[in-house]
Amino acid sequence: MRFIPTRFHGILDYIYGPLLIVSPWLFGFSDVSYATWTAVIIGIALTVQTVMTDYEVGIIKKIPMKTHLMLDFGIGVILALTPWMFGFADEVYTPHLIFGIFAILASLTTHRVPSESYRREHAQEERAR
């Protein structure tokens, strides 16, 4: 069931997080305060998570890939439910629901371990330190 390589997942993350941040203005719901702040805060958190994940496109490499995927799943559930949790579903819910479902599906279909070539390269870097 897991067919998305971690490198591709990471590239998507670098698009997904910033897109979530600008989504209130891009999709026209910036006048709904809770909807806007939910998208912006979760988008920032996802972008920071991406930067800190130990995979091919991570920069700081502190969060294991399995943890990243568990966080993606949990954040996806929360994001999908926020319109009803915070009471703005009457005004806007589609972007949050779509972004949330996307995060859930990505977490369930991405490999749990980065590629063998990345692990070999990363192990050599660790030994050199």
N, C-alpha and C positions, 0 to 999 in steps of 0.2 A: 504494500500500500504506500510505502514511502518511496517516492520517485524523484523528488526535487533535490538536486545537489545543494549542499550548503553554500557554495559560492553563489549560485543563482538566487538562493533565498536572501543572502546578504545584499546582493545588488537590489533586489526588490525592497529590502528594508530601507535602503538609502533613498528610495523613491517614496515608499509608503509613509514613513514618519513625517518628512517635510510636507507631503501632500495632505496628510491629516491635519497638520498645523495650519495650512492655508485654506483648508476646505470650507471654513465658514464664509470666507470672502469669495471663494471660487464657486461655491454652490448656493450662495445667497441666504445664509442663515446667521450672518454675523450680528443681527439685531436681537437674537435669542441668546441672552447672556449665558445661561447654564450650558446650552448646546455648544456655544463658542468655546467657553473655557474648558469644557470636557475634551473637546477635540484638540485644542492647543496643548493642554497639559499631558494628555496621553500621547500625542504626537512627539512632544519633547522627550518624554520618558522612553518611548520606543527608539528614538534617534540615539539617545544616550546609551541605551541597551545595545544597539547595533555597534556603536563605536567600541564598546567594552567587551564584546563577545570574542571568544577565542575560536575564530574561524578565518577563512581566507581573506575576507575583507575587513575584519576587525582591526582596530588601531591599538587599543590598550590591552586587549586579550586577557581579561580577568574572569569573564563569565563563561562557564562551560556551555557547549552547544545544547546539551540536554536541558540545562536550566533555562537557557534562552527560549527553547521551544515550549517549556512549561509556562514560562512567563507570557509568551505569545498567546497561548491558549487561554490563560486566566484573564489577560487584558482583553482578548477578543470577546470573551463572555461578558465581562464588565462593560465594554464599549457597546456591545449590541443591546445591553439592557438599560444603559443610562437614560435613554429618552423616557422610559417608564419609571425608573428609579428616582429621577430628578424632576419628573412631571412636565417635560417639554414635548412629549410625544404628539400632542395636539398641534404643535407648531412645526416640528421637524423630527423625523426619526429615520428616514431612509439612509442618509449618509452614515450615521452611526451604526445602523444595522448591517449595512453592506461592508463597511470597514471591519466591523467586529467579526462577521462571518468569514471574511477573507483571512483575518488573523487566525481564526480557529482552523480553517482548512489548511492554511500554510503550515501551521504547527503540527498538524496530523499527517502531512504528506512530505515533509522534509526529512532527509536523512538525519539521524541523531548524532552522527560522527562525521567530522570533515573528511575530505578525501585522503587517501593513503599518501599521495604525494605531498600534501600539506603537512600531514603528521610527521613524515620523514624529515621534511625541511625544517619544521618547527623544532623537532627533537635535536637536530644538528645545531640549530641556533642556541638552544638551551645548553647543550654541552660546551659550546664555544664560550659561554659566559663564565 
